[in-house]
Amino acid sequence: MKAITVVPGKPDEVRVSDVDEPPGTQGSILVDGRLLGVCGSDVDIVEQGYGWPPPGTDRLLVGHESLGEVLEAPGDSGFEPGDLVVGIVRRPDPVPCEPCAHGEMDFCRNGRYTERGIKELDGFGSQRWRIEPEYAVKVDPDLRDLGVLVEPASVLAKAWEQTDRFVARSWSRPKAALVTGAGPIGLLAALLGVQRGLDVHVLDINDAEPKPQLVAGLGATFHTGSVMDIDVEPDVVIECTGHGPLVFDLPDVAPPNAVICLTGLSAGTREVRVALDQVNREMVLENTVLFGSVNAARRNFEQAADALAKADRGWLERVITRRVPMNGFSDALHKAAGDVKVVVDLSG
């Protein structure tokens, strides 16, 4: 079968080649790969050297945003041929730490977790892959190829779940939400905010279509320019850009009791002067919560699958703007004008 393999940090080493069928040790469920989502983590793996191949090899079978159709499954697994599934990415550390022992690998304390397609485990970028039943999540069959959005949506499902917990600390309930960034993660964050009944605003530096149309399609409001110029006081902020200077502006635009969730990763090394004492004072006096969120547990994948099943199919289809064959993976790492979400077709 064909698979996409890479050597982290060596863009010229991206290959689509014949590999052995996935071994039974990877899981009792055999899956026919359909689509593979491409995100910034894949770019970091290929171009920046982030990522670790399985022990004993220098190549990593890439891909963590999966969608496939079950070919074979044990009778007691809860799955059967024809089911659409996605794979949970992270696996618990071998100790395990307390969170990992309770199914919360996304809160691993010692960093010894592994991840499919990222850290010491081969990913889902192959024509067939295997998975353990406990790490497979069913997708509503009506979603079909749109199920490839479950993994990125799971990251936002967790972010909103944690945000909801912080919001519940007081009688004040949020009315407005600000999402910074209108890429796939930002758009999915906005979707989940709208589904919560909030007045959602989305800020992006790029006002080229289709981003404004996609935001409007949710019933949300699109903004461009500086966050300081937005005429809204967001009770909740979901930050999806990883832009450091923006992060420290957010407490200034949020009202008392606001909750700010950071989901974006900063890629640069810029130095910015920040009045940290003032930020500290404002956050303390106004009961502001600022926290980070990464990865997702099984329940978050299930929350994401439910949220997508409730979403407008036409809107979700417009989020996926380009499909490429397996040998187009390298091109998929670089977004073209008008790209939002790029996916790789594993069937050809």
Buried (B, 14 or more C-beta within 10 A) or exposed (E): EBBBBBBBBEEEEBBBEEBEEBEEEBBBBBBBBBBBBBBBBBBBBBBEEBBBBBEEEEBBBBBBBBBBBBBBBEEEBEBEEEBBBBBBBBBBBEEBBEBBEEBBBBBBBEEBBBBBBBBBBBBBBBBBBBBBBEBBBBBBEEBBBBBBBBBBBBBBBBBBBBBEEBBEEEEEEBEBBBBBBBBBBBBBBBBBBBBBEBBBBBBBEEEEEBBBEBBEBBEBBBBBEEBEEBEBEBBBBBBBBBBBEBBBBBBEBBBEBBBBBBBBEBBEEEEEEEEEEEBEEBBEEEEBBBEBBEBBBBBBBBBBBBBBBEBEEEBBEBBBBBBBBBBBBBBBBEBEEEBBBBBBBBEE
